[in-house]
Structures are given as C-alpha cells and as structure tokens.
Amino acid sequence: MKNLKSIALALVVVLSTTAVFAQTKNINTTTSTIEWVGKKVTGQHNGTVNLKDGALIFKGKKLTGGIFTVDMTSLTATDLTGEYQGKLNGHLKADDFFGTEKFPTAKLIFKKIVTKSANVYSVTADLTIKGITKPITFDLTVNGNTATTAFNVDRTKYDIKYGSKSFFESIGDKAIYDEFELKITLKF
C-alpha cells in the first residue's frame, strides 16, 4: 500500500511538472498603443487608433496565439489640430476610407506562429478591415509583459482605393500610397 501511494505521488509530481497549460494574458487597452503612418506623394500623416480588447496566449513562455479587436471609431490624426484634424479624421472614417459607421471594428487573429529566436516570433494572422479578411505576416517581439511589432498593410486589399495610383493613374501628386505603416506596443 505504501508503495502504491509512492507511485501515485510520483505520477502526480511528474504530470504537474511536465504539463504546460495555455495561459491567456489580456491586453491592457489603456497602456497599449497602435500608431499609424499614411504617406502620399507630397508628405504624410500620422496618428493613433485604440485597441478595444485583445489577448496573447502562451504555453509556458512560448507564444501560441492571439486575438485583437481594434476600435476603428477612435482613429485620429495626431500631426494636425483643429479644423484640419477634424477634416482628416472625418475623411478617414468615411466610406471611401475605413467606413467606421458600418465597420466600427477591425480584427486580428493569429493563425500560425513560428519561433524565430529567443522572444521573436513570425506570426501569420487574419486581418479583417471593412469586413474583408486577408492574411498578413509580421514579426512580434515579446519581452516581459510587453510585445512589439511594426508592419505595413496594403489598404487596397480591403477596398480602400481612395487616392490610389493603382486605380487612378492620372491622380499625379495627389496620390496616396497603397501601404500604411503600423507600429504596435502591447502591454499585458
């Protein structure tokens, strides 16, 4: 009987030390940031957009998943003030850009994660903007309770064609580049 208890105890210890359970770490939407840059032939604009919610999933210290919702209604330019900021914000939220009245959120769902090096992962995710979902791949670095990434998004893949030279050849110096840049810092 004593031997059976010892074996049972040993089995419990082995299982508890080798089993790694998934841990969901919710994103702090107040301290996390998404910064954007949109460029045109004659300059650029930059700003921010807020996370509505999100989480990273780990098994032990290894990243295994993630899901995020972006509040597109919070989209704002930070390089302008007053009337010009209001005009740009209104235009970015209009149907010819992000259509935030009809599409108030965007989503990012991790689909495949490959470890590149210590704390650096190659992530392939589904990005949904304006109800259109396309795959995107980027590197994500995780240090402590912070994850960071920067990548470009081709807006034309999400039916955002306004001012695109790809669709309006004679637009000249009023052209807006198809890709916009995102720089993301996640705190959890």
For each residue, the residues with C-beta under 8 A, 3 or more apart:
1: 4 5
2: 5 6
3: 6 7
4: 1 7 8
5: 1 2 8 9
6: 2 3 9 10
7: 3 4 10 11
8: 4 5 11 12
9: 5 6 12 13
10: 6 7 13 14
11: 7 8 14 15
12: 8 9 15 16
13: 9 10 16 17
14: 10 11 17 18
15: 11 12 18 19
16: 12 13 19
17: 13 14
18: 14 15
19: 15 16
20: 59 60
21: 59
22: 57 58 59 64 65
23: 57 58 59
24: 55 56 57
25: 55 56 57 58 145 188
26: 53 54 55 188
27: 32 51 53 54 55 56 68 186 187 188
28: 31 32 187 188
29: 32 50 51 52 53 54
30:
31: 28 187
32: 27 28 29 51 54 184 185 186 187
33: 48 183 184 185
34: 48 49 50 51 70 182 183 184
35: 46 47 48 182 183 184
36: 46 47 48 49 180 181 182 183
37: 44 45 46 180 181 183
38: 44 45 46 176 177 180 181
39: 43 44 176 177 180 181
40: 43 44 45 163 174 175 176 177
41: 172 173 174 175 176 177
42: 173 174
43: 39 40
44: 37 38 39 40 79
45: 37 38 40 77 79 80 88
46: 35 36 37 38 77 78 79
47: 35 36 75 76 77 78 79
48: 33 34 35 36 74 75 76 78
49: 34 36 70 71 72 74 75 76
50: 29 34 70 71 74
51: 27 29 32 34 54 68 69 70 71 186
52: 29 69 70 71 105
53: 26 27 29 68 69
54: 26 27 29 32 51 66 67 68 69 186
55: 24 25 26 27 66 67 68 188
56: 24 25 27 63 65 66 142 147 186 188
57: 22 23 24 25 63 64 65 66
58: 22 23 25 61 62 63 64
59: 20 21 22 23 62 64
60: 20
61: 58
62: 58 59 115
63: 56 57 58 66 113 121 123 140 142 147
64: 22 57 58 59 113
65: 22 56 57 110 113
66: 54 55 56 57 63 108 109 110 123 125
67: 54 55 107 108 109 110
68: 27 51 53 54 55 107 108 109
69: 51 52 53 54 105 106 107
70: 34 49 50 51 52 105 106 107 108
71: 49 50 51 52 74 104 105
72: 49 75 93 98 100 103 104 105 106
73: 93 100 104
74: 48 49 50 71
75: 47 48 49 72 89 92 93 98 100
76: 47 48 49 85 89
77: 45 46 47 80 85 88 89 92
78: 46 47 48
79: 44 45 46 47
80: 45 77 84 85 88
81: 84 85
82: 85 86
83: 86 87
84: 80 81 87 88
85: 76 77 80 81 82 88 89
86: 82 83 89 90
87: 83 84 90 91
88: 45 77 80 84 85 91 92
89: 75 76 77 85 86 92 93
90: 86 87 93 94
91: 87 88 94 96 97
92: 75 77 88 89 97 98
93: 72 73 75 89 90 97 98 99 100 101
94: 90 91 97 98 99
95: 99 101 102
96: 91 160 161 162
97: 91 92 93 94 160 162
98: 72 75 92 93 94 103 129 130 160
99: 93 94 95 102 103 130
100: 72 73 75 93 103 104
101: 93 95 104
102: 95 99 130
103: 72 98 99 100 106 129 130 131
104: 71 72 73 100 101
105: 52 69 70 71 72
106: 69 70 72 103 127 128 129
107: 67 68 69 70 126 127 128 133
108: 66 67 68 70 125 126 127 128 136
109: 66 67 68 125 126 128
110: 65 66 67 113 123 124 125
111: 124 125 126 135
112: 123 124
113: 63 64 65 110 121 122 123 124
114: 121 122
115: 62 120 121
116: 120 121 122 139
117: 120
118:
119: 141 142 143
120: 115 116 117 139 140 141 142
121: 63 113 114 115 116 139 140 141 142
122: 113 114 116 137 138 139
123: 63 66 110 112 113 137 138 139 140 149
124: 110 111 112 113 135 136 137
125: 66 108 109 110 111 135 136 137 138
126: 107 108 109 111 133 134 135 136
127: 106 107 108 133 134 135 136 153
128: 106 107 108 109 131 132 133
129: 98 103 106 132 153 155 158 160
130: 98 99 102 103 158 159 160
131: 103 128
132: 128 129 157 158 159
133: 107 126 127 128
134: 126 127 157 158
135: 111 124 125 126 127
136: 108 124 125 126 127 151 153
137: 122 123 124 125
138: 122 123 125 149 150 151
139: 116 120 121 122 123 149 151
140: 63 120 121 123 147 148 149
141: 119 120 121 147 148 149
142: 56 63 119 120 121 146 147
143: 119 146 147 148
144:
145: 25 187 188
146: 142 143 185 186 187 188
147: 56 63 140 141 142 143 185 186 188
148: 140 141 143 183 184 185 186
149: 123 138 139 140 141 182 183 184
150: 138 181 182 183 184
151: 136 138 139 181 182
152: 179 180 181 182
153: 127 129 136 157 158 179 180 182
154: 157 178 179
155: 129 158 160 164 178 179 180
156: 159 160 161 164 166 167 178
157: 132 134 153 154
158: 129 130 132 134 153 155
159: 130 132 156
160: 96 97 98 129 130 155 156 164
161: 96 156 164 166 167 168
162: 96 97 176
163: 40 168 171 174 175 176
164: 155 156 160 161 167 168 171 175 176 178
165: 168 169 171 175 178
166: 156 161 178
167: 156 161 164
168: 161 163 164 165 171 175
169: 165
170:
171: 163 164 165 168 174 175
172: 41 175
173: 41 42
174: 40 41 42 163 171
175: 40 41 163 164 165 168 171 172
176: 38 39 40 41 162 163 164
177: 38 39 40 41 180
178: 154 155 156 164 165 166
179: 152 153 154 155
180: 36 37 38 39 152 153 155 177
181: 36 37 38 39 150 151 152
182: 34 35 36 149 150 151 152 153
183: 33 34 35 36 37 148 149 150
184: 32 33 34 35 148 149 150
185: 32 33 146 147 148
186: 27 32 51 54 56 146 147 148
187: 27 28 31 32 145 146
188: 25 26 27 28 55 56 145 146 147
